[in-house]
């Protein structure tokens, strides 16, 4: 059984200093957005935050409005002189800044940063696990076996990821807790511009719009989306499939575009690139489609649900913990373009049923996946760790 979550009565004159550590800030994926929102939303009277990363892409345009002081510790190799120099800087930072909690994201921060942080014997160590190990190599697996005992708490983004951590990494169940992503619903409610966007994209007034959000790489299943589009467009020739996300795998993208050309879908599938404001796109759409081959927990999926969109998603990772099959949309098996097309066609052919499912999805998000719930649970976990450190 998992340890109960206690509401702490800790009080402090000075805010607790939390250091967040992430491998790189070179694209704004789901984890990066959640991290920055978490820093922004943590109560300032109780926590002050710092952020360390090992690599940035300065063209992202996020660094002028970072929600806390941030530091780049360049490191070419963790095992070498570069890693040794950075380790000294990190140890010195933790001690001089009186860091009480180190919270890591992704492999290098978990493995290398976790060991260095723990060697100071000062902070509690927390790891966020966001996926089903898709980026791990054998080296990472071995590293996690050695480092996992160092973590005081592992926060899994879904129950499915939690099970992965327990079964694959052999973590004690009471040490692994689930912390779902949370959305700021007020921001979504205030988002507008859907009508103007439809006009600017030159979409026919009656054209069904099916949207997906995710950086283009093989794990996101955009090649399956293309096969699905071919089947849907036979019944709805003017259907438009919009793909919003950065091209992170040019070779895979070339394969996709060649397949689109072979199927004659140049009009039906459009790549819009990355966007900092996806809500107008979602609000003008008829269906959200997530064909991923693997997910920890999809922020894009709950964002679509919050916008009242009926969703079709693969039954991978934490998708089934957000999307209720037959109530707020449909879950389909991975790689099954026929099933995906069938469910999308059902939604497009029955607008009333699609609207009912969209409303059910919004209700689910309002109950389970808000930023308030996420921050409340995170602060409770932090307080519990701090109380244990004091005892």
C-alpha positions as CSV (number, residue, x, y, z in Angstrom):
1,X,0.0,0.0,0.0
2,X,1.1,3.5,-0.7
3,X,1.9,5.8,2.2
4,X,-1.0,8.1,3.2
5,X,-0.7,11.7,2.1
6,X,-0.5,13.9,5.2
7,X,-1.4,17.6,5.2
8,X,1.5,19.3,7.0
9,X,1.2,22.1,9.5
10,X,4.8,23.2,8.9
11,X,5.5,26.9,9.1
12,X,8.6,28.8,8.3
13,X,9.7,32.4,8.4
14,X,11.7,32.0,5.2
15,X,10.5,30.3,2.1
16,X,11.9,26.9,1.4
17,X,14.4,26.9,-1.4
18,X,13.6,24.3,-4.1
19,X,16.0,23.6,-6.9
20,X,14.5,22.2,-10.1
21,X,16.9,20.4,-12.5
22,X,16.1,19.5,-16.1
23,X,18.4,18.1,-18.8
24,X,17.8,20.8,-21.4
25,X,15.4,23.5,-22.4
26,X,15.6,23.2,-26.2
27,X,12.0,22.6,-27.0
28,X,8.7,23.2,-25.1
29,X,7.2,19.8,-24.7
30,X,4.7,18.7,-22.1
31,X,7.3,18.2,-19.4
32,X,8.9,21.6,-19.9
33,X,5.6,23.4,-19.8
34,X,4.5,21.6,-16.7
35,X,7.8,22.4,-15.0
36,X,7.6,26.1,-15.7
37,X,4.0,26.3,-14.7
38,X,4.8,24.5,-11.5
39,X,7.5,27.0,-10.6
40,X,5.1,29.9,-11.4
41,X,2.2,28.5,-9.4
42,X,4.0,27.3,-6.2
43,X,3.0,29.7,-3.4
44,X,5.7,32.3,-3.2
45,X,5.3,32.9,0.5
46,X,6.3,29.2,1.1
47,X,8.7,28.4,-1.6
48,X,11.3,30.1,-3.6
49,X,12.6,28.3,-6.7
50,X,15.7,28.1,-8.8
51,X,16.2,26.2,-12.1
52,X,19.4,24.5,-13.4
53,X,19.7,23.0,-16.9
54,X,22.7,21.8,-18.9
55,X,21.7,23.0,-22.3
56,X,19.4,25.7,-23.7
57,X,18.1,26.9,-27.1
58,X,18.1,30.7,-26.7
59,X,15.7,31.0,-29.7
60,X,12.8,29.6,-27.6
61,X,11.9,33.0,-26.4
62,X,11.0,31.8,-22.9
63,X,14.0,33.0,-21.0
64,X,13.0,36.7,-20.7
65,X,9.9,35.6,-18.8
66,X,11.3,32.8,-16.7
67,X,9.3,32.4,-13.4
68,X,12.5,32.1,-11.3
69,X,16.3,32.6,-11.5
70,X,17.8,30.0,-13.8
71,X,21.3,28.8,-14.5
72,X,23.0,27.0,-17.3
73,X,25.7,24.6,-16.3
74,X,27.2,23.4,-19.6
75,X,28.3,19.8,-19.6
76,X,29.7,17.9,-22.5
77,X,30.2,14.6,-20.7
78,X,28.9,13.6,-17.2
79,X,31.9,11.3,-16.8
80,X,34.9,13.5,-17.5
81,X,36.5,16.8,-16.6
82,X,33.4,18.7,-17.8
83,X,31.2,16.7,-15.5
84,X,33.6,17.1,-12.6
85,X,33.7,20.9,-12.9
86,X,29.9,21.0,-13.2
87,X,29.6,18.7,-10.2
88,X,31.7,21.1,-8.1
89,X,29.5,24.0,-9.2
90,X,26.3,22.2,-8.4
91,X,27.5,21.1,-4.9
92,X,28.6,24.6,-4.2
93,X,25.3,26.0,-5.3
94,X,23.2,23.6,-3.2
95,X,25.3,24.5,-0.1
96,X,25.5,28.3,-0.6
97,X,21.8,28.6,-1.5
98,X,20.6,26.4,1.3
99,X,18.6,24.2,-1.0
100,X,16.1,22.1,0.9
101,X,14.6,20.1,-2.0
102,X,16.1,19.1,-5.4
103,X,13.5,18.1,-7.9
104,X,14.8,16.4,-11.1
105,X,13.4,15.9,-14.6
106,X,14.8,13.4,-17.1
107,X,17.8,11.0,-17.2
108,X,20.9,13.2,-16.8
109,X,19.3,15.2,-14.0
110,X,18.0,12.1,-12.3
111,X,21.2,10.1,-12.5
112,X,24.1,12.5,-12.5
113,X,22.3,15.4,-10.8
114,X,20.7,13.1,-8.2
115,X,24.0,11.6,-7.1
116,X,25.7,14.9,-6.8
117,X,22.8,16.5,-4.9
118,X,22.6,13.5,-2.5
119,X,26.3,13.7,-1.8
120,X,25.8,17.1,-0.1
121,X,23.6,15.4,2.4
122,X,21.4,18.5,2.5
123,X,18.3,18.4,0.4
124,X,15.5,16.0,0.0
125,X,15.6,14.4,-3.5
126,X,12.6,14.2,-5.7
127,X,12.4,12.7,-9.2
128,X,9.6,13.3,-11.7
129,X,9.1,10.4,-14.1
130,X,7.2,11.4,-17.2
131,X,7.3,8.4,-19.6
132,X,7.5,4.7,-20.0
133,X,11.3,4.7,-20.4
134,X,11.2,5.4,-24.1
135,X,14.4,7.4,-24.0
136,X,16.4,5.1,-21.9
137,X,19.4,3.0,-23.0
138,X,20.9,0.0,-21.2
139,X,23.3,2.5,-19.6
140,X,20.3,4.4,-18.2
141,X,18.7,1.3,-16.9
142,X,21.8,0.3,-15.0
143,X,22.2,3.8,-13.7
144,X,18.7,3.9,-12.4
145,X,19.3,0.7,-10.5
146,X,22.2,2.3,-8.7
147,X,20.6,5.8,-8.1
148,X,17.0,5.0,-7.4
149,X,17.7,4.2,-3.7
150,X,18.9,7.9,-3.4
151,X,15.5,9.4,-4.1
152,X,13.3,10.3,-1.2
153,X,10.2,10.5,-3.5
154,X,9.4,9.6,-7.1
155,X,6.5,11.4,-8.6
156,X,4.9,9.5,-11.6
157,X,2.8,11.5,-14.0
158,X,0.2,8.7,-14.2
159,X,-0.7,5.4,-12.5
160,X,0.7,3.5,-15.5
161,X,4.1,5.3,-15.2
162,X,3.9,4.5,-11.4
163,X,3.5,0.8,-12.2
164,X,6.4,1.0,-14.6
165,X,8.6,2.6,-11.9
166,X,7.7,-0.1,-9.4
167,X,8.0,-3.1,-11.8
168,X,10.9,-2.0,-14.0
169,X,13.0,0.1,-11.5
170,X,12.1,-2.0,-8.5
171,X,11.2,1.0,-6.4
172,X,9.4,0.5,-3.2
173,X,5.7,1.3,-3.8
174,X,5.4,3.7,-0.9
175,X,8.2,5.8,-2.4
176,X,6.3,6.3,-5.7
177,X,3.3,8.6,-5.9
178,X,1.2,9.7,-8.8
179,X,1.0,13.4,-9.5
180,X,-1.2,14.2,-12.6
181,X,-0.6,17.3,-14.7
182,X,-3.0,20.1,-14.0
183,X,-4.4,22.9,-16.2
184,X,-5.3,26.5,-15.5
185,X,-8.9,26.4,-16.7
186,X,-9.4,30.2,-16.5
187,X,-6.7,30.6,-19.3
188,X,-8.4,28.0,-21.5
189,X,-11.9,29.6,-20.9
190,X,-10.5,33.0,-21.9
191,X,-8.7,31.8,-25.1
192,X,-10.4,33.1,-28.2
193,X,-9.6,33.7,-31.9
194,X,-10.9,30.4,-33.2
195,X,-13.1,32.0,-35.9
196,X,-10.3,34.3,-37.2
197,X,-7.9,31.4,-37.2
198,X,-10.2,29.3,-39.3
199,X,-10.4,32.1,-41.8
200,X,-6.6,32.7,-41.8
201,X,-6.1,29.0,-42.5
202,X,-8.5,29.2,-45.4
203,X,-10.7,26.4,-44.2
204,X,-14.0,25.7,-45.8
205,X,-16.9,26.6,-43.4
206,X,-18.1,23.0,-43.5
207,X,-14.7,21.3,-43.4
208,X,-14.3,18.9,-40.5
209,X,-11.1,19.6,-38.6
210,X,-9.2,16.9,-36.7
211,X,-6.3,18.2,-34.7
212,X,-3.3,16.6,-33.0
213,X,-0.6,18.3,-30.9
214,X,2.9,16.9,-30.5
215,X,6.4,17.3,-31.8
216,X,7.0,15.2,-34.9
217,X,8.9,12.1,-34.1
218,X,8.1,8.4,-34.6
219,X,6.8,7.8,-31.1
220,X,4.0,10.3,-31.7
221,X,2.5,8.2,-34.5
222,X,2.0,10.9,-37.1
223,X,2.5,8.3,-39.8
224,X,-0.5,6.5,-38.4
225,X,-2.4,9.8,-38.6
226,X,-1.7,9.9,-42.3
227,X,-3.1,6.4,-42.8
228,X,-6.2,7.4,-40.8
229,X,-6.6,10.6,-42.8
230,X,-6.7,8.5,-46.0
231,X,-9.6,6.5,-44.7
232,X,-11.6,9.4,-43.2
233,X,-11.2,11.5,-46.4
234,X,-13.0,8.8,-48.4
235,X,-16.2,9.7,-46.6
236,X,-15.3,13.3,-45.8
237,X,-13.2,14.5,-48.8
238,X,-12.8,18.0,-47.3
239,X,-11.7,16.8,-43.8
240,X,-8.5,18.6,-42.6
241,X,-6.0,17.0,-40.3
242,X,-3.9,19.6,-38.5
243,X,-0.6,18.7,-36.9
244,X,0.7,21.3,-34.4
245,X,4.3,20.7,-33.2
246,X,8.0,21.1,-34.0
247,X,9.7,18.9,-36.6
248,X,12.0,17.0,-34.2
249,X,12.9,14.2,-36.6
250,X,13.5,15.4,-40.2
251,X,14.1,11.9,-41.6
252,X,10.8,10.6,-40.2
253,X,9.1,13.8,-41.4
254,X,10.4,13.1,-45.0
255,X,8.9,9.6,-44.9
256,X,5.6,11.1,-43.7
257,X,5.5,13.8,-46.5
258,X,6.3,11.2,-49.1
259,X,3.5,9.0,-47.9
260,X,1.1,12.0,-48.0
261,X,2.1,12.6,-51.6
262,X,1.6,9.0,-52.5
263,X,-1.9,9.0,-51.0
264,X,-2.8,12.3,-52.6
265,X,-3.5,13.9,-49.1
266,X,-1.7,17.2,-49.6
267,X,-4.9,19.1,-49.1
268,X,-6.1,17.0,-46.1
269,X,-3.0,17.0,-43.9
270,X,-1.4,20.2,-42.8
271,X,1.7,20.8,-40.6
272,X,1.5,24.1,-38.8
273,X,4.7,23.9,-36.8
274,X,5.0,24.8,-33.1
275,X,2.6,27.2,-31.4
276,X,2.7,28.8,-28.0
277,X,-1.1,29.1,-28.0
278,X,-2.9,25.9,-29.0
279,X,-6.3,26.7,-27.5
280,X,-7.7,28.6,-30.5
281,X,-6.7,25.6,-32.7
282,X,-8.5,23.2,-30.3
283,X,-11.6,25.3,-30.0
284,X,-12.1,25.5,-33.8
285,X,-11.6,21.7,-34.2
286,X,-14.2,19.0,-34.3
287,X,-12.1,16.1,-33.0
288,X,-8.8,15.7,-31.2
289,X,-6.8,12.7,-32.3
290,X,-3.8,11.3,-30.4
291,X,-2.1,8.4,-32.3
292,X,1.0,8.1,-30.0
293,X,2.8,4.9,-29.7
294,X,3.8,5.7,-26.1
295,X,2.8,8.3,-23.6
296,X,3.4,8.9,-19.9
297,X,0.5,11.2,-19.6
298,X,-0.5,13.5,-22.4
299,X,-1.0,17.2,-21.5
300,X,-2.3,17.7,-25.0
301,X,-5.1,15.2,-24.4
302,X,-6.4,16.9,-21.3
303,X,-6.1,20.3,-22.9
304,X,-8.3,19.1,-25.7
305,X,-10.8,17.7,-23.2
306,X,-10.8,21.0,-21.4
307,X,-11.7,22.7,-24.6
308,X,-14.8,20.4,-24.9
309,X,-13.4,18.3,-27.8
310,X,-14.3,14.6,-28.2
311,X,-11.1,12.7,-28.4
312,X,-9.7,9.6,-30.1
313,X,-6.5,8.3,-28.5
314,X,-4.4,5.2,-28.4
315,X,-4.6,3.0,-25.3
316,X,-1.0,3.6,-24.2
317,X,0.5,4.9,-21.0
318,X,-1.8,7.2,-18.9
319,X,-4.3,8.0,-21.7
320,X,-6.9,5.6,-20.3
321,X,-6.6,7.4,-16.9
322,X,-7.9,10.7,-18.5
323,X,-10.0,9.6,-21.5
324,X,-13.0,7.4,-20.6
325,X,-13.8,5.1,-23.6
326,X,-17.4,5.7,-24.8
327,X,-17.9,8.6,-22.5
328,X,-15.5,11.4,-23.4
329,X,-14.3,9.8,-26.6
330,X,-12.7,6.6,-27.7
331,X,-9.6,4.6,-26.9
332,X,-8.1,2.5,-29.7
333,X,-5.2,0.1,-29.9
334,X,-1.8,1.3,-30.9
335,X,-1.1,1.2,-34.7
336,X,-4.7,0.5,-35.7
337,X,-5.5,3.1,-38.3
338,X,-8.7,1.4,-39.2
339,X,-10.1,1.6,-35.7
340,X,-9.0,5.2,-35.4
341,X,-10.7,6.2,-38.6
342,X,-13.9,4.3,-37.6
343,X,-14.1,6.3,-34.3
344,X,-13.4,9.6,-35.9
345,X,-16.0,8.9,-38.6
346,X,-18.5,8.1,-35.8
347,X,-17.9,11.5,-34.2
348,X,-18.0,13.4,-37.4
349,X,-21.3,11.6,-38.5
350,X,-23.0,12.3,-35.2
351,X,-22.4,15.9,-34.0
352,X,-24.8,15.6,-31.0
353,X,-23.0,12.6,-29.7
354,X,-19.7,14.3,-30.3
355,X,-20.8,17.4,-28.3
356,X,-22.0,15.2,-25.4
357,X,-18.6,13.4,-25.3
358,X,-16.8,16.8,-25.4
359,X,-18.9,18.1,-22.5
360,X,-18.1,14.9,-20.5
361,X,-14.4,15.4,-21.2
362,X,-14.5,18.9,-19.9
363,X,-16.2,17.7,-16.7
364,X,-13.5,15.1,-16.1
365,X,-10.8,17.7,-16.4
366,X,-12.6,20.1,-14.0
367,X,-12.7,17.4,-11.4
368,X,-9.3,15.7,-11.7
369,X,-6.8,17.7,-13.7
370,X,-6.6,21.3,-12.6
371,X,-3.6,23.2,-11.6
372,X,-5.0,23.8,-8.2
373,X,-5.2,20.1,-7.5
374,X,-1.7,19.5,-8.8
375,X,-0.1,22.3,-6.8
376,X,-2.0,21.3,-3.6
377,X,-0.8,17.7,-3.8
378,X,2.8,18.7,-4.7
379,X,3.1,21.1,-1.7
380,X,1.7,18.4,0.5
381,X,4.4,16.0,-0.7
382,X,7.1,18.6,-0.2
383,X,5.9,19.4,3.3
384,X,5.8,15.7,4.2
385,X,9.4,15.3,3.0
386,X,10.6,18.3,5.0
387,X,8.9,17.1,8.1
388,X,10.6,13.7,7.7
389,X,14.0,15.5,7.3
390,X,13.5,17.4,10.5
391,X,12.6,14.3,12.5
